[in-house]
Structure formats: structure tokens, C-alpha cells
Amino acid sequence: MLLSVIKRRFPLAVVSVSLLMALLLLNIQPHTAFAQSPSITIDPLQGPRGTLVNATGSNWTPGDHMQVTWENGAILVPDTTIDTNGNFVVSFIVPDTTTPGARTISFTDLNSGYSQPVTFTVT
């Protein structure tokens, strides 16, 4: 009699344990957070030598220090601190010695060494 009760309830027990295991596995899976990449916007995107350019950065490491350099290595902004929200705002002037064309401006996190280039077109 005991054996017949076990045989009848065994499939139900297997299904119950399987569902419990599936629920536990679903619950303990790590949740991946996708961080946004650091970004830079400049305004204007083009202009003659001597143009005042405003740059805004977001999603950088709070508290780190940022340096901005022209493509020839000239430092446009020697050091600015990224705010507690990961943002910064800087302004600089396009060097008078540059020639027309697309020029690279590098925004470098001095703490991590991460650098992001942005193109400015000298007209």
C-alpha cells in the first residue's frame, strides 16, 4: 500500500521539485547593468581660427580630472574636475596657428588615461 502511494505521488514530487529549482535559478541570475559610455559634444562643430568652442561631457568618472588637447598636443584646457554626476563643461579657443580642415581634439581623463577624440573643422 505504501509503495502504491509513493508510485502515484512520485511524478507530482518530481514536477514540484523541478519547478522549484527553475524558480530558484531564475531568481539568482545576476542582473547586468549597462553603463552608458562617456560622451562629448562640442558647439560649434566648425569655424575659423580663434573660434570659442564649448564642450560638454557626460557619463565620465566623477571626481576625475579632464585635460583637453589639440591634435598637435597643445593643451587647450589643462585640468578640469568632472562633477559628482559625471559631467563637465569647458570652453577653449581654436588655436590661431592651425590650418583649415578637420582637426582632432582629445578629451583625456587624467586619472584613468581614457581618451575620446572629437573632430572640429577649421574653415
Backbone bond lengths (Angstrom), bond angles and torsions (degrees), N, CA, C in turn:
res aa  C-N    CA-C-N  psi(-1)  N-CA   C-N-CA  omega(-1)  CA-C   N-CA-C  phi
1 M - - - 1.447 - - 1.532 110.70 -
2 L 1.322 118.44 -47.52 1.448 122.28 178.54 1.522 110.38 -60.11
3 L 1.307 116.40 -39.25 1.460 121.46 179.49 1.527 110.90 -64.56
4 S 1.306 118.55 -38.59 1.462 120.99 179.64 1.534 111.16 -68.99
5 V 1.331 118.40 -35.26 1.459 122.59 177.17 1.532 109.29 -66.03
6 I 1.329 117.07 -43.98 1.466 121.39 179.31 1.522 110.25 -63.13
7 K 1.353 116.94 -43.21 1.461 120.57 -179.52 1.531 111.42 -62.91
8 R 1.355 117.60 -37.06 1.458 120.45 -179.67 1.523 111.98 -72.18
9 R 1.307 118.03 -35.33 1.462 121.43 -174.61 1.536 113.46 -94.42
10 F 1.312 117.57 -10.79 1.460 120.70 -178.02 1.539 112.38 -59.54
11 P 1.364 119.46 -46.71 1.483 118.38 178.63 1.535 112.15 -60.49
12 L 1.312 117.94 -38.36 1.461 121.37 178.28 1.533 110.62 -64.36
13 A 1.322 116.96 -40.69 1.468 120.99 178.60 1.523 110.68 -64.88
14 V 1.330 118.15 -41.24 1.474 122.18 179.60 1.523 110.43 -63.57
15 V 1.325 116.99 -45.23 1.464 121.35 179.06 1.534 110.06 -63.35
16 S 1.316 117.81 -42.92 1.468 121.48 -179.62 1.521 111.52 -62.82
17 V 1.320 116.54 -45.54 1.463 120.41 179.23 1.526 110.29 -64.67
18 S 1.331 117.87 -40.68 1.471 121.71 179.06 1.526 111.00 -61.96
19 L 1.323 117.60 -44.06 1.462 120.98 178.25 1.525 111.39 -64.48
20 L 1.318 116.67 -41.21 1.458 120.83 177.73 1.522 111.19 -61.24
21 M 1.317 117.56 -43.76 1.465 121.68 179.26 1.532 110.47 -63.88
22 A 1.329 116.88 -42.17 1.467 120.65 179.37 1.526 110.53 -62.51
23 L 1.310 117.36 -43.30 1.466 120.91 178.56 1.521 111.54 -64.17
24 L 1.320 117.63 -40.36 1.459 120.71 178.10 1.522 111.29 -64.45
25 L 1.324 116.71 -42.25 1.462 120.09 179.35 1.528 111.47 -65.14
26 L 1.313 117.49 -39.69 1.463 120.44 177.84 1.518 111.19 -64.73
27 N 1.290 117.13 -35.85 1.452 122.15 -176.84 1.526 113.16 -74.24
28 I 1.331 119.12 -28.38 1.456 120.59 -175.73 1.521 113.78 -99.46
29 Q 1.312 118.34 3.38 1.450 119.88 177.09 1.519 109.47 -66.13
30 P 1.344 117.90 134.75 1.470 119.41 179.41 1.525 110.67 -66.25
31 H 1.296 115.60 144.69 1.456 120.88 176.85 1.516 107.87 -97.13
32 T 1.313 115.26 124.77 1.451 120.22 -178.34 1.520 109.40 -88.67
33 A 1.318 115.80 126.30 1.461 121.18 175.77 1.528 107.22 -99.53
34 F 1.298 115.73 127.48 1.450 120.17 179.99 1.517 109.49 -96.98
35 A 1.319 115.44 108.90 1.458 120.66 179.11 1.522 109.17 -78.29
36 Q 1.296 115.81 146.73 1.448 119.49 176.33 1.517 109.08 -80.86
37 S 1.309 115.19 145.94 1.461 120.44 179.35 1.520 110.24 -74.92
38 P 1.337 116.00 151.46 1.464 118.84 174.72 1.525 110.20 -58.78
39 S 1.314 116.75 142.40 1.463 120.02 179.56 1.525 110.34 -136.03
40 I 1.335 113.81 157.60 1.469 121.92 179.39 1.527 107.44 -135.51
41 T 1.313 116.21 137.04 1.454 120.43 169.03 1.525 107.50 -125.96
42 I 1.335 115.40 142.00 1.467 119.29 176.45 1.516 109.06 -122.95
43 D 1.329 114.20 151.85 1.459 120.64 179.60 1.520 107.68 -145.55
44 P 1.313 118.51 120.65 1.454 128.33 0.35 1.533 111.33 -80.08
45 L 1.337 115.42 173.84 1.463 121.53 177.56 1.522 112.34 -89.41
46 Q 1.327 115.87 -14.62 1.467 120.32 179.65 1.517 110.00 -152.41
47 G 1.335 115.20 160.60 1.454 120.75 178.69 1.516 110.04 165.58
48 P 1.316 116.58 173.63 1.469 120.15 -179.64 1.529 111.82 -77.74
49 R 1.328 115.30 172.55 1.463 120.16 173.91 1.523 108.68 -55.71
50 G 1.325 116.39 145.11 1.462 120.67 -179.55 1.524 113.80 86.93
51 T 1.328 118.37 -0.80 1.466 121.41 179.42 1.527 110.78 -67.53
52 L 1.327 116.45 136.51 1.458 121.69 173.76 1.529 107.67 -82.04
53 V 1.323 116.56 122.89 1.470 122.20 -179.61 1.522 109.09 -113.83
54 N 1.326 115.87 132.88 1.460 122.16 175.91 1.530 107.61 -105.54
55 A 1.324 116.16 130.97 1.461 121.40 179.92 1.518 109.76 -121.53
56 T 1.326 115.28 138.37 1.453 122.17 178.37 1.520 108.23 -125.60
57 G 1.322 115.57 130.53 1.460 120.60 177.72 1.510 110.67 -117.89
58 S 1.324 116.23 147.41 1.464 120.41 176.48 1.524 109.51 -142.42
59 N 1.323 115.12 157.84 1.465 124.26 179.71 1.528 113.42 66.96
60 W 1.335 116.96 30.64 1.457 122.17 175.36 1.528 107.90 -94.52
61 T 1.323 117.81 172.75 1.460 121.62 -178.42 1.533 110.17 -77.59
62 P 1.336 116.62 117.98 1.463 120.07 -179.90 1.529 112.01 -55.62
63 G 1.342 115.55 137.47 1.450 121.64 177.28 1.518 114.62 86.42
64 D 1.338 117.53 -15.08 1.462 119.69 178.22 1.523 109.74 -72.00
65 H 1.322 115.61 166.58 1.458 121.59 -178.67 1.523 109.81 -109.19
66 M 1.326 115.93 137.74 1.457 123.75 -175.49 1.523 109.72 -113.60
67 Q 1.329 114.90 138.55 1.469 121.28 174.54 1.528 107.50 -124.77
68 V 1.332 116.40 141.10 1.455 121.74 179.84 1.522 108.48 -117.26
69 T 1.335 116.40 127.29 1.466 120.36 -179.27 1.526 111.00 -129.55
70 W 1.331 113.99 147.64 1.458 122.23 173.98 1.520 107.23 -78.66
71 E 1.323 118.29 163.85 1.466 121.34 -173.40 1.531 114.49 -60.64
72 N 1.308 118.26 -23.08 1.472 120.42 178.78 1.530 112.25 -87.65
73 G 1.339 116.48 4.80 1.468 120.82 179.67 1.511 114.30 95.17
74 A 1.338 116.84 -5.77 1.464 119.76 178.50 1.533 109.13 -64.12
75 I 1.319 115.82 130.47 1.466 120.51 -179.11 1.520 109.16 -82.32
76 L 1.336 115.18 120.57 1.460 121.69 179.41 1.531 110.99 -91.20
77 V 1.322 116.56 -39.41 1.466 123.25 176.24 1.528 105.42 -134.87
78 P 1.336 117.63 110.33 1.464 119.90 -173.63 1.528 114.62 -68.27
79 D 1.332 117.74 -35.91 1.461 119.15 -175.14 1.521 109.53 -168.83
80 T 1.324 115.49 122.91 1.457 120.58 171.70 1.516 107.06 -136.06
81 T 1.315 117.06 147.52 1.461 120.97 -177.61 1.520 110.00 -94.99
82 I 1.319 115.21 133.25 1.467 121.55 177.16 1.528 107.70 -74.56
83 D 1.331 116.77 132.46 1.470 119.83 -174.35 1.533 112.17 -72.78
84 T 1.330 116.01 177.11 1.469 121.64 -174.73 1.528 112.97 -66.19
85 N 1.326 117.85 -14.82 1.464 121.60 177.13 1.528 112.34 -96.73
86 G 1.344 116.84 1.73 1.468 120.36 -179.99 1.516 113.60 85.42
87 N 1.331 116.94 19.47 1.468 121.54 -177.10 1.529 111.71 -114.65
88 F 1.318 115.45 158.28 1.465 120.57 170.70 1.517 108.88 -152.40
89 V 1.318 115.16 156.89 1.462 122.74 176.15 1.520 106.56 -135.08
90 V 1.335 116.59 127.58 1.463 121.25 177.11 1.522 109.08 -136.76
91 S 1.306 115.76 160.64 1.463 122.43 174.78 1.520 108.34 -131.73
92 F 1.322 115.72 147.66 1.461 120.58 177.47 1.520 108.51 -153.88
93 I 1.322 115.25 166.86 1.464 121.27 -179.03 1.526 109.23 -111.06
94 V 1.336 115.73 134.86 1.465 120.85 177.30 1.531 107.51 -62.61
95 P 1.349 116.87 126.95 1.469 120.15 -176.79 1.528 113.29 -56.61
96 D 1.337 115.50 140.87 1.467 121.74 179.11 1.525 112.35 -68.45
97 T 1.316 117.05 -19.48 1.466 120.73 -175.01 1.524 113.63 -89.64
98 T 1.327 117.34 -1.82 1.460 119.77 -176.09 1.529 111.50 -79.93
99 T 1.319 116.23 158.45 1.466 121.81 178.13 1.521 109.20 -103.27
100 P 1.332 117.53 158.59 1.465 120.30 179.94 1.527 112.08 -60.94
101 G 1.320 114.46 152.00 1.464 121.79 178.31 1.514 111.25 128.32
102 A 1.334 114.62 -178.97 1.465 121.00 179.15 1.524 109.48 -75.18
103 R 1.321 116.88 126.90 1.457 122.84 -177.92 1.528 109.54 -124.60
104 T 1.327 115.42 144.77 1.462 121.09 -177.96 1.521 110.93 -97.30
105 I 1.327 114.58 129.93 1.456 122.39 173.98 1.530 105.73 -111.20
106 S 1.331 116.79 128.50 1.469 120.39 -179.32 1.519 110.66 -105.89
107 F 1.326 115.08 131.34 1.455 123.12 175.88 1.525 105.58 -108.83
108 T 1.340 116.28 112.81 1.460 120.74 -172.89 1.522 111.31 -118.93
109 D 1.334 115.32 126.65 1.460 121.78 172.79 1.528 105.78 -76.70
110 L 1.330 116.60 110.96 1.462 121.07 -175.76 1.527 113.03 -68.06
111 N 1.328 117.54 -20.85 1.465 120.47 179.48 1.524 111.65 -80.07
112 S 1.323 116.89 -45.83 1.470 120.46 -176.30 1.526 112.59 -95.40
113 G 1.339 116.72 -22.21 1.460 120.46 -176.04 1.518 112.99 86.60
114 Y 1.345 117.40 -4.12 1.468 120.71 178.98 1.523 109.18 -66.32
115 S 1.331 115.65 134.17 1.459 120.59 -178.84 1.516 109.69 -129.85
116 Q 1.326 115.20 140.75 1.465 120.28 178.39 1.519 108.72 -127.21
117 P 1.341 116.75 124.04 1.459 119.56 178.97 1.528 112.15 -87.23
118 V 1.339 114.98 149.54 1.468 122.83 174.50 1.521 106.33 -135.19
119 T 1.322 116.26 142.58 1.460 120.07 -179.05 1.523 111.64 -99.21
120 F 1.332 115.57 131.80 1.451 123.31 173.31 1.520 106.24 -120.75
121 T 1.328 117.18 132.66 1.456 120.79 -179.85 1.523 109.80 -99.67
122 V 1.328 114.75 118.49 1.467 120.54 177.45 1.523 107.10 -84.81
123 T 1.337 115.34 124.34 1.473 120.08 -176.90 1.529 111.28 -96.32
